Amino acid sequence: LANLSSSNDEKAAALLSLSKNTHVPELYQQIATYRYFEHIFQGTAPAEFLKELKEHLKVTHPMYISLKELEGLALLKAKDLKAAAKVFEEIAKDEKAPQGIRLRAFALLDQMAH
């Protein structure tokens, strides 16, 4: 992946391919899944992004909280404030979630309240 300097579509395709490659360690697949969604976030319509993301939002996925954060951001982008707040509240309350993600969730909830 490091030598890919071509188009964003090719980078996204490479990440998606790696996420499905059963010949690499599962951790690499899971990280590639997150990086794929992070990569396509800006250029994908919220509804399309959320539809594709949904199949990966499994509590057992090691990147679940990171993917949930992207879900919340996509909901904000779609102007669905109620659903976004619900996602960020879930993240903020999850004591097992990484501290940085929880802090961002609290900050976003605070901004949404004003």
Phi and psi in radians as a Rosetta constraint file:
Dihedral C 1 N 2 CA 2 C 2 CIRCULARHARMONIC -1.104 0.35
Dihedral N 2 CA 2 C 2 N 3 CIRCULARHARMONIC -0.531 0.35
Dihedral C 2 N 3 CA 3 C 3 CIRCULARHARMONIC -1.547 0.35
Dihedral N 3 CA 3 C 3 N 4 CIRCULARHARMONIC 0.075 0.35
Dihedral C 3 N 4 CA 4 C 4 CIRCULARHARMONIC -1.396 0.35
Dihedral N 4 CA 4 C 4 N 5 CIRCULARHARMONIC 1.919 0.35
Dihedral C 4 N 5 CA 5 C 5 CIRCULARHARMONIC -2.114 0.35
Dihedral N 5 CA 5 C 5 N 6 CIRCULARHARMONIC 0.241 0.35
Dihedral C 5 N 6 CA 6 C 6 CIRCULARHARMONIC -1.516 0.35
Dihedral N 6 CA 6 C 6 N 7 CIRCULARHARMONIC -2.596 0.35
Dihedral C 6 N 7 CA 7 C 7 CIRCULARHARMONIC -1.175 0.35
Dihedral N 7 CA 7 C 7 N 8 CIRCULARHARMONIC 2.792 0.35
Dihedral C 7 N 8 CA 8 C 8 CIRCULARHARMONIC -1.071 0.35
Dihedral N 8 CA 8 C 8 N 9 CIRCULARHARMONIC -0.629 0.35
Dihedral C 8 N 9 CA 9 C 9 CIRCULARHARMONIC -1.085 0.35
Dihedral N 9 CA 9 C 9 N 10 CIRCULARHARMONIC -0.701 0.35
Dihedral C 9 N 10 CA 10 C 10 CIRCULARHARMONIC -1.185 0.35
Dihedral N 10 CA 10 C 10 N 11 CIRCULARHARMONIC -0.665 0.35
Dihedral C 10 N 11 CA 11 C 11 CIRCULARHARMONIC -1.132 0.35
Dihedral N 11 CA 11 C 11 N 12 CIRCULARHARMONIC -0.782 0.35
Dihedral C 11 N 12 CA 12 C 12 CIRCULARHARMONIC -1.080 0.35
Dihedral N 12 CA 12 C 12 N 13 CIRCULARHARMONIC -0.745 0.35
Dihedral C 12 N 13 CA 13 C 13 CIRCULARHARMONIC -1.101 0.35
Dihedral N 13 CA 13 C 13 N 14 CIRCULARHARMONIC -0.690 0.35
Dihedral C 13 N 14 CA 14 C 14 CIRCULARHARMONIC -1.142 0.35
Dihedral N 14 CA 14 C 14 N 15 CIRCULARHARMONIC -0.734 0.35
Dihedral C 14 N 15 CA 15 C 15 CIRCULARHARMONIC -1.141 0.35
Dihedral N 15 CA 15 C 15 N 16 CIRCULARHARMONIC -0.746 0.35
Dihedral C 15 N 16 CA 16 C 16 CIRCULARHARMONIC -1.117 0.35
Dihedral N 16 CA 16 C 16 N 17 CIRCULARHARMONIC -0.712 0.35
Dihedral C 16 N 17 CA 17 C 17 CIRCULARHARMONIC -1.094 0.35
Dihedral N 17 CA 17 C 17 N 18 CIRCULARHARMONIC -0.792 0.35
Dihedral C 17 N 18 CA 18 C 18 CIRCULARHARMONIC -1.102 0.35
Dihedral N 18 CA 18 C 18 N 19 CIRCULARHARMONIC -0.641 0.35
Dihedral C 18 N 19 CA 19 C 19 CIRCULARHARMONIC -1.140 0.35
Dihedral N 19 CA 19 C 19 N 20 CIRCULARHARMONIC -0.380 0.35
Dihedral C 19 N 20 CA 20 C 20 CIRCULARHARMONIC -1.849 0.35
Dihedral N 20 CA 20 C 20 N 21 CIRCULARHARMONIC 0.006 0.35
Dihedral C 20 N 21 CA 21 C 21 CIRCULARHARMONIC -1.413 0.35
Dihedral N 21 CA 21 C 21 N 22 CIRCULARHARMONIC 1.891 0.35
Dihedral C 21 N 22 CA 22 C 22 CIRCULARHARMONIC -1.369 0.35
Dihedral N 22 CA 22 C 22 N 23 CIRCULARHARMONIC -0.018 0.35
Dihedral C 22 N 23 CA 23 C 23 CIRCULARHARMONIC -1.633 0.35
Dihedral N 23 CA 23 C 23 N 24 CIRCULARHARMONIC 0.039 0.35
Dihedral C 23 N 24 CA 24 C 24 CIRCULARHARMONIC -1.996 0.35
Dihedral N 24 CA 24 C 24 N 25 CIRCULARHARMONIC 2.769 0.35
Dihedral C 24 N 25 CA 25 C 25 CIRCULARHARMONIC -0.964 0.35
Dihedral N 25 CA 25 C 25 N 26 CIRCULARHARMONIC 2.519 0.35
Dihedral C 25 N 26 CA 26 C 26 CIRCULARHARMONIC -0.983 0.35
Dihedral N 26 CA 26 C 26 N 27 CIRCULARHARMONIC -0.630 0.35
Dihedral C 26 N 27 CA 27 C 27 CIRCULARHARMONIC -1.032 0.35
Dihedral N 27 CA 27 C 27 N 28 CIRCULARHARMONIC -0.718 0.35
Dihedral C 27 N 28 CA 28 C 28 CIRCULARHARMONIC -1.104 0.35
Dihedral N 28 CA 28 C 28 N 29 CIRCULARHARMONIC -0.687 0.35
Dihedral C 28 N 29 CA 29 C 29 CIRCULARHARMONIC -1.076 0.35
Dihedral N 29 CA 29 C 29 N 30 CIRCULARHARMONIC -0.773 0.35
Dihedral C 29 N 30 CA 30 C 30 CIRCULARHARMONIC -1.180 0.35
Dihedral N 30 CA 30 C 30 N 31 CIRCULARHARMONIC -0.711 0.35
Dihedral C 30 N 31 CA 31 C 31 CIRCULARHARMONIC -1.152 0.35
Dihedral N 31 CA 31 C 31 N 32 CIRCULARHARMONIC -0.725 0.35
Dihedral C 31 N 32 CA 32 C 32 CIRCULARHARMONIC -1.078 0.35
Dihedral N 32 CA 32 C 32 N 33 CIRCULARHARMONIC -0.650 0.35
Dihedral C 32 N 33 CA 33 C 33 CIRCULARHARMONIC -1.041 0.35
Dihedral N 33 CA 33 C 33 N 34 CIRCULARHARMONIC -0.853 0.35
Dihedral C 33 N 34 CA 34 C 34 CIRCULARHARMONIC -1.082 0.35
Dihedral N 34 CA 34 C 34 N 35 CIRCULARHARMONIC -0.820 0.35
Dihedral C 34 N 35 CA 35 C 35 CIRCULARHARMONIC -1.103 0.35
Dihedral N 35 CA 35 C 35 N 36 CIRCULARHARMONIC -0.604 0.35
Dihedral C 35 N 36 CA 36 C 36 CIRCULARHARMONIC -1.052 0.35
Dihedral N 36 CA 36 C 36 N 37 CIRCULARHARMONIC -0.885 0.35
Dihedral C 36 N 37 CA 37 C 37 CIRCULARHARMONIC -1.164 0.35
Dihedral N 37 CA 37 C 37 N 38 CIRCULARHARMONIC -0.652 0.35
Dihedral C 37 N 38 CA 38 C 38 CIRCULARHARMONIC -1.083 0.35
Dihedral N 38 CA 38 C 38 N 39 CIRCULARHARMONIC -0.698 0.35
Dihedral C 38 N 39 CA 39 C 39 CIRCULARHARMONIC -1.190 0.35
Dihedral N 39 CA 39 C 39 N 40 CIRCULARHARMONIC -0.705 0.35
Dihedral C 39 N 40 CA 40 C 40 CIRCULARHARMONIC -1.536 0.35
Dihedral N 40 CA 40 C 40 N 41 CIRCULARHARMONIC -0.103 0.35
Dihedral C 40 N 41 CA 41 C 41 CIRCULARHARMONIC -0.899 0.35
Dihedral N 41 CA 41 C 41 N 42 CIRCULARHARMONIC -0.941 0.35
Dihedral C 41 N 42 CA 42 C 42 CIRCULARHARMONIC -1.144 0.35
Dihedral N 42 CA 42 C 42 N 43 CIRCULARHARMONIC -0.626 0.35
Dihedral C 42 N 43 CA 43 C 43 CIRCULARHARMONIC -1.690 0.35
Dihedral N 43 CA 43 C 43 N 44 CIRCULARHARMONIC 0.153 0.35
Dihedral C 43 N 44 CA 44 C 44 CIRCULARHARMONIC -2.055 0.35
Dihedral N 44 CA 44 C 44 N 45 CIRCULARHARMONIC 2.385 0.35
Dihedral C 44 N 45 CA 45 C 45 CIRCULARHARMONIC -1.058 0.35
Dihedral N 45 CA 45 C 45 N 46 CIRCULARHARMONIC 2.452 0.35
Dihedral C 45 N 46 CA 46 C 46 CIRCULARHARMONIC -0.902 0.35
Dihedral N 46 CA 46 C 46 N 47 CIRCULARHARMONIC -0.776 0.35
Dihedral C 46 N 47 CA 47 C 47 CIRCULARHARMONIC -1.096 0.35
Dihedral N 47 CA 47 C 47 N 48 CIRCULARHARMONIC -0.758 0.35
Dihedral C 47 N 48 CA 48 C 48 CIRCULARHARMONIC -1.146 0.35
Dihedral N 48 CA 48 C 48 N 49 CIRCULARHARMONIC -0.765 0.35
Dihedral C 48 N 49 CA 49 C 49 CIRCULARHARMONIC -1.044 0.35
Dihedral N 49 CA 49 C 49 N 50 CIRCULARHARMONIC -0.847 0.35
Dihedral C 49 N 50 CA 50 C 50 CIRCULARHARMONIC -1.125 0.35
Dihedral N 50 CA 50 C 50 N 51 CIRCULARHARMONIC -0.657 0.35
Dihedral C 50 N 51 CA 51 C 51 CIRCULARHARMONIC -1.103 0.35
Dihedral N 51 CA 51 C 51 N 52 CIRCULARHARMONIC -0.781 0.35
Dihedral C 51 N 52 CA 52 C 52 CIRCULARHARMONIC -1.226 0.35
Dihedral N 52 CA 52 C 52 N 53 CIRCULARHARMONIC -0.667 0.35
Dihedral C 52 N 53 CA 53 C 53 CIRCULARHARMONIC -1.157 0.35
Dihedral N 53 CA 53 C 53 N 54 CIRCULARHARMONIC -0.596 0.35
Dihedral C 53 N 54 CA 54 C 54 CIRCULARHARMONIC -0.901 0.35
Dihedral N 54 CA 54 C 54 N 55 CIRCULARHARMONIC -0.707 0.35
Dihedral C 54 N 55 CA 55 C 55 CIRCULARHARMONIC -1.203 0.35
Dihedral N 55 CA 55 C 55 N 56 CIRCULARHARMONIC -0.251 0.35
Dihedral C 55 N 56 CA 56 C 56 CIRCULARHARMONIC -1.775 0.35
Dihedral N 56 CA 56 C 56 N 57 CIRCULARHARMONIC -0.100 0.35
Dihedral C 56 N 57 CA 57 C 57 CIRCULARHARMONIC -1.455 0.35
Dihedral N 57 CA 57 C 57 N 58 CIRCULARHARMONIC 1.332 0.35
Dihedral C 57 N 58 CA 58 C 58 CIRCULARHARMONIC -2.024 0.35
Dihedral N 58 CA 58 C 58 N 59 CIRCULARHARMONIC 2.281 0.35
Dihedral C 58 N 59 CA 59 C 59 CIRCULARHARMONIC -0.963 0.35
Dihedral N 59 CA 59 C 59 N 60 CIRCULARHARMONIC -0.494 0.35
Dihedral C 59 N 60 CA 60 C 60 CIRCULARHARMONIC -1.366 0.35
Dihedral N 60 CA 60 C 60 N 61 CIRCULARHARMONIC -0.205 0.35
Dihedral C 60 N 61 CA 61 C 61 CIRCULARHARMONIC -1.246 0.35
Dihedral N 61 CA 61 C 61 N 62 CIRCULARHARMONIC 2.216 0.35
Dihedral C 61 N 62 CA 62 C 62 CIRCULARHARMONIC -1.010 0.35
Dihedral N 62 CA 62 C 62 N 63 CIRCULARHARMONIC -0.409 0.35
Dihedral C 62 N 63 CA 63 C 63 CIRCULARHARMONIC -1.747 0.35
Dihedral N 63 CA 63 C 63 N 64 CIRCULARHARMONIC 0.330 0.35
Dihedral C 63 N 64 CA 64 C 64 CIRCULARHARMONIC -0.928 0.35
Dihedral N 64 CA 64 C 64 N 65 CIRCULARHARMONIC -0.879 0.35
Dihedral C 64 N 65 CA 65 C 65 CIRCULARHARMONIC -1.141 0.35
Dihedral N 65 CA 65 C 65 N 66 CIRCULARHARMONIC -0.675 0.35
Dihedral C 65 N 66 CA 66 C 66 CIRCULARHARMONIC -1.120 0.35
Dihedral N 66 CA 66 C 66 N 67 CIRCULARHARMONIC -0.710 0.35
Dihedral C 66 N 67 CA 67 C 67 CIRCULARHARMONIC -1.177 0.35
Dihedral N 67 CA 67 C 67 N 68 CIRCULARHARMONIC -0.650 0.35
Dihedral C 67 N 68 CA 68 C 68 CIRCULARHARMONIC -1.091 0.35
Dihedral N 68 CA 68 C 68 N 69 CIRCULARHARMONIC -0.682 0.35
Dihedral C 68 N 69 CA 69 C 69 CIRCULARHARMONIC -1.073 0.35
Dihedral N 69 CA 69 C 69 N 70 CIRCULARHARMONIC -0.754 0.35
Dihedral C 69 N 70 CA 70 C 70 CIRCULARHARMONIC -1.096 0.35
Dihedral N 70 CA 70 C 70 N 71 CIRCULARHARMONIC -0.641 0.35
Dihedral C 70 N 71 CA 71 C 71 CIRCULARHARMONIC -1.054 0.35
Dihedral N 71 CA 71 C 71 N 72 CIRCULARHARMONIC -0.825 0.35
Dihedral C 71 N 72 CA 72 C 72 CIRCULARHARMONIC -1.064 0.35
Dihedral N 72 CA 72 C 72 N 73 CIRCULARHARMONIC -0.722 0.35
Dihedral C 72 N 73 CA 73 C 73 CIRCULARHARMONIC -1.153 0.35
Dihedral N 73 CA 73 C 73 N 74 CIRCULARHARMONIC -0.675 0.35
Dihedral C 73 N 74 CA 74 C 74 CIRCULARHARMONIC -1.140 0.35
Dihedral N 74 CA 74 C 74 N 75 CIRCULARHARMONIC -0.657 0.35
Dihedral C 74 N 75 CA 75 C 75 CIRCULARHARMONIC -1.147 0.35
Dihedral N 75 CA 75 C 75 N 76 CIRCULARHARMONIC -0.664 0.35
Dihedral C 75 N 76 CA 76 C 76 CIRCULARHARMONIC -1.094 0.35
Dihedral N 76 CA 76 C 76 N 77 CIRCULARHARMONIC -0.773 0.35
Dihedral C 76 N 77 CA 77 C 77 CIRCULARHARMONIC -1.045 0.35
Dihedral N 77 CA 77 C 77 N 78 CIRCULARHARMONIC -0.598 0.35
Dihedral C 77 N 78 CA 78 C 78 CIRCULARHARMONIC -1.438 0.35
Dihedral N 78 CA 78 C 78 N 79 CIRCULARHARMONIC -0.022 0.35
Dihedral C 78 N 79 CA 79 C 79 CIRCULARHARMONIC 1.149 0.35
Dihedral N 79 CA 79 C 79 N 80 CIRCULARHARMONIC 0.480 0.35
Dihedral C 79 N 80 CA 80 C 80 CIRCULARHARMONIC -1.703 0.35
Dihedral N 80 CA 80 C 80 N 81 CIRCULARHARMONIC 1.350 0.35
Dihedral C 80 N 81 CA 81 C 81 CIRCULARHARMONIC -1.125 0.35
Dihedral N 81 CA 81 C 81 N 82 CIRCULARHARMONIC -0.645 0.35
Dihedral C 81 N 82 CA 82 C 82 CIRCULARHARMONIC -1.120 0.35
Dihedral N 82 CA 82 C 82 N 83 CIRCULARHARMONIC -0.827 0.35
Dihedral C 82 N 83 CA 83 C 83 CIRCULARHARMONIC -1.180 0.35
Dihedral N 83 CA 83 C 83 N 84 CIRCULARHARMONIC -0.671 0.35
Dihedral C 83 N 84 CA 84 C 84 CIRCULARHARMONIC -1.099 0.35
Dihedral N 84 CA 84 C 84 N 85 CIRCULARHARMONIC -0.771 0.35
Dihedral C 84 N 85 CA 85 C 85 CIRCULARHARMONIC -1.057 0.35
Dihedral N 85 CA 85 C 85 N 86 CIRCULARHARMONIC -0.704 0.35
Dihedral C 85 N 86 CA 86 C 86 CIRCULARHARMONIC -1.063 0.35
Dihedral N 86 CA 86 C 86 N 87 CIRCULARHARMONIC -0.756 0.35
Dihedral C 86 N 87 CA 87 C 87 CIRCULARHARMONIC -1.119 0.35
Dihedral N 87 CA 87 C 87 N 88 CIRCULARHARMONIC -0.824 0.35
Dihedral C 87 N 88 CA 88 C 88 CIRCULARHARMONIC -1.177 0.35
Dihedral N 88 CA 88 C 88 N 89 CIRCULARHARMONIC -0.563 0.35
Dihedral C 88 N 89 CA 89 C 89 CIRCULARHARMONIC -1.136 0.35
Dihedral N 89 CA 89 C 89 N 90 CIRCULARHARMONIC -0.721 0.35
Dihedral C 89 N 90 CA 90 C 90 CIRCULARHARMONIC -1.052 0.35
Dihedral N 90 CA 90 C 90 N 91 CIRCULARHARMONIC -0.780 0.35
Dihedral C 90 N 91 CA 91 C 91 CIRCULARHARMONIC -1.133 0.35
Dihedral N 91 CA 91 C 91 N 92 CIRCULARHARMONIC -0.813 0.35
Dihedral C 91 N 92 CA 92 C 92 CIRCULARHARMONIC -1.058 0.35
Dihedral N 92 CA 92 C 92 N 93 CIRCULARHARMONIC -0.603 0.35
Dihedral C 92 N 93 CA 93 C 93 CIRCULARHARMONIC -1.436 0.35
Dihedral N 93 CA 93 C 93 N 94 CIRCULARHARMONIC -0.247 0.35
Dihedral C 93 N 94 CA 94 C 94 CIRCULARHARMONIC -1.410 0.35
Dihedral N 94 CA 94 C 94 N 95 CIRCULARHARMONIC 1.776 0.35
Dihedral C 94 N 95 CA 95 C 95 CIRCULARHARMONIC -1.186 0.35
Dihedral N 95 CA 95 C 95 N 96 CIRCULARHARMONIC -0.267 0.35
Dihedral C 95 N 96 CA 96 C 96 CIRCULARHARMONIC -1.537 0.35
Dihedral N 96 CA 96 C 96 N 97 CIRCULARHARMONIC -0.178 0.35
Dihedral C 96 N 97 CA 97 C 97 CIRCULARHARMONIC -1.219 0.35
Dihedral N 97 CA 97 C 97 N 98 CIRCULARHARMONIC 2.580 0.35
Dihedral C 97 N 98 CA 98 C 98 CIRCULARHARMONIC -0.972 0.35
Dihedral N 98 CA 98 C 98 N 99 CIRCULARHARMONIC 2.415 0.35
Dihedral C 98 N 99 CA 99 C 99 CIRCULARHARMONIC -0.967 0.35
Dihedral N 99 CA 99 C 99 N 100 CIRCULARHARMONIC -0.725 0.35
Dihedral C 99 N 100 CA 100 C 100 CIRCULARHARMONIC -1.087 0.35
Dihedral N 100 CA 100 C 100 N 101 CIRCULARHARMONIC -0.723 0.35
Dihedral C 100 N 101 CA 101 C 101 CIRCULARHARMONIC -1.188 0.35
Dihedral N 101 CA 101 C 101 N 102 CIRCULARHARMONIC -0.695 0.35
Dihedral C 101 N 102 CA 102 C 102 CIRCULARHARMONIC -1.094 0.35
Dihedral N 102 CA 102 C 102 N 103 CIRCULARHARMONIC -0.743 0.35
Dihedral C 102 N 103 CA 103 C 103 CIRCULARHARMONIC -1.100 0.35
Dihedral N 103 CA 103 C 103 N 104 CIRCULARHARMONIC -0.703 0.35
Dihedral C 103 N 104 CA 104 C 104 CIRCULARHARMONIC -1.124 0.35
Dihedral N 104 CA 104 C 104 N 105 CIRCULARHARMONIC -0.680 0.35
Dihedral C 104 N 105 CA 105 C 105 CIRCULARHARMONIC -1.090 0.35
Dihedral N 105 CA 105 C 105 N 106 CIRCULARHARMONIC -0.793 0.35
Dihedral C 105 N 106 CA 106 C 106 CIRCULARHARMONIC -1.067 0.35
Dihedral N 106 CA 106 C 106 N 107 CIRCULARHARMONIC -0.750 0.35
Dihedral C 106 N 107 CA 107 C 107 CIRCULARHARMONIC -1.111 0.35
Dihedral N 107 CA 107 C 107 N 108 CIRCULARHARMONIC -0.748 0.35
Dihedral C 107 N 108 CA 108 C 108 CIRCULARHARMONIC -1.139 0.35
Dihedral N 108 CA 108 C 108 N 109 CIRCULARHARMONIC -0.719 0.35
Dihedral C 108 N 109 CA 109 C 109 CIRCULARHARMONIC -1.069 0.35
Dihedral N 109 CA 109 C 109 N 110 CIRCULARHARMONIC -0.700 0.35
Dihedral C 109 N 110 CA 110 C 110 CIRCULARHARMONIC -1.108 0.35
Dihedral N 110 CA 110 C 110 N 111 CIRCULARHARMONIC -0.777 0.35
Dihedral C 110 N 111 CA 111 C 111 CIRCULARHARMONIC -1.112 0.35
Dihedral N 111 CA 111 C 111 N 112 CIRCULARHARMONIC -0.680 0.35
Dihedral C 111 N 112 CA 112 C 112 CIRCULARHARMONIC -1.191 0.35
Dihedral N 112 CA 112 C 112 N 113 CIRCULARHARMONIC -0.454 0.35
Dihedral C 112 N 113 CA 113 C 113 CIRCULARHARMONIC -1.344 0.35
Dihedral N 113 CA 113 C 113 N 114 CIRCULARHARMONIC -0.278 0.35
